[in-house]
Amino acid sequence: MGYQLYGAIGNGGILATLRHPSMHAMHQLRRGLGLCAVRTEAVNDEPLAEVPGRLLYLTVSVLDFVTEISHRTPVVYVTAEFFGGVGDQAACGWSAGTLALGPLTTHHDRPPRAPRSFRRVVREDTGAIDTALGWLGVPRRRGRDRFQAVGLADQRDWEA
């Protein structure tokens, strides 16, 4: 089974108050964050936004949504696709209406391994999304990467 994620992550209190036709209602994450996943079928035929790098489903309308949010709170747009142990992650961050982080990209030849020990400390960022979550202020705890800490590893398809 694969893993798919395309969406905006930011302050859950703020994201919960916003609606946009290209985005699903907010999923509550841990650490006070929320995720608004992209309605991929709604944006499938829209033009991609002009940002450096390849950010799947970051269309002009999704970028407008992300930019609007960033005037209230820092926000990141993230993508992740893993199939058969191979995949890519990408992330960008906006603050005050301006691209302030990235784009960051990571390619994985196999899925990240779970820590072997409860006390294992992860010392480096494990990917673009982990780095972007760090930029949002998410700490790393108990050897788990930030991706796991906020609950993004809890589902395989965030659009479902």
N, C-alpha and C positions, 0 to 999 in steps of 0.2 A: 504494500500500500504506500502511496506517496503522501507528500506533505505540501500544502499550498497555503500561502499567506500573502495578501496584497492589501495594504491599508495604512491608515493614519493612526498614530499612537500619541497620546498626550494626556493632559489632566482630565481625569474621568468626570469631574464635576462640570467642566466646561464642555467637553464633547457630548455629554448626555443632553445638553440643552440645544444642540444643533441638529438640523436635518438637512439632507441634500439628496436629490434624486439619484445621484451616482454612487451613494454610499448606503450601506446597511445601518440600522440602528446600532448604537454603541454596545459592545461587549465589555462588561466590567472585567478588568484585570486586577491583579494584586498591586500593592504599593501605591494605590490611589490613581492608577492609570486606567485609561479606556482605549479600546480599539474600535475604529469604524472601518470595517472591511469594505472594499470596493465591490460594487455590483458589476461583476465582470461582463455579464451579458448586456447591461445597460450602456457600458462604455466601449464595447467591443469595436464599434465603427467610428468612434470619436478620434480626432487627431491627437497624437501623442504630444505632451508638453515639451517645450524646448529647454531641456536641462541636459547637462553633460552626462554621459553614461547611458546605460540601458536599464530603465526602471519600468518593469512591466505594469501596464494599466495606469501609469501616471499620465492621464490625459489632461487636456486643457481644463476641463471642468473639475477634475479631481485636484489639480494644482490650485485652482481658484479656491476650493474648499480648504485645502491645507494652508494656503497663504492667509486666508481670513482667520483661521484658528490661531495662526502664529502672531497675530496682533494682540491676542489675549493671553497666550501661553506658548512656550516653545513646543514644537510638534515635530515628529519624524514621520516620514513615509517609508515603509518597509516592504520588501518583496522577498519571498523565499519559495523555492521549488526544490523538492527532493524526491527523486524517483529511483528505485533500485540502488540506493546507496550513493547516488551522485546528485549533486545539485548546486544551486547558486543562491546567494543572498545579496541583497543590495539595500542601501539605506541613504537617506538624505535628511537633514534637519533644517527647519526654518525658525527664525525668531524675528519678531517685529517686521514681518512681511518680506524678509530677505533670506535667501539661501545662506545658511551659516555653517553647515556641516556637510561634507561630502561633495559628490556622491562617493560612497564606499561600496566596494564589491568584494565578495569572498566566494571562492569556488571550493567545494568539498568533494573529495573522491570517495568518501564514505561518511555515513552519519557520525556525528560526534558521539564518543563513548561516554557512558554514564560513569561517574566517579566510582572507584573501587572501594574507597574508604570514606566514612562519614567525615573524617577530619582532613581529607585531601583539600588542599588550597589550590584553586585555579589562579595562576599569576598573570596570564595574558588574556586579552579579549579573544573570544572564540569565533568571532565573525563580525560582519558588518552590522548586524542587528544588535549584537551584544555591545558593540562600541557605541552605537546610536543611543541605546538605553542608558549607557553610562553618561552620555552627553546630557540626557534628560535628568540625571541625578540618581539613577537607580544603583544602589550599592550591590556588591557581590557578597553573598553570605554562605557560610558553611560549604564552600567548595562548589557551589552551584553557579552556573553562569547566569547572567541577568535574564536571558531568554527563558530559562526555567523559572527563575525567581518571580517573574511577573505573571507566569501562567501561560505563556505562549506555546509551551510544549504540551499543554493539556488537550489540545484538539489537533486533528490532522487536516481539517479543511474548515477555515474560519468563515467561509461564505455560506456554509450549510445551515 
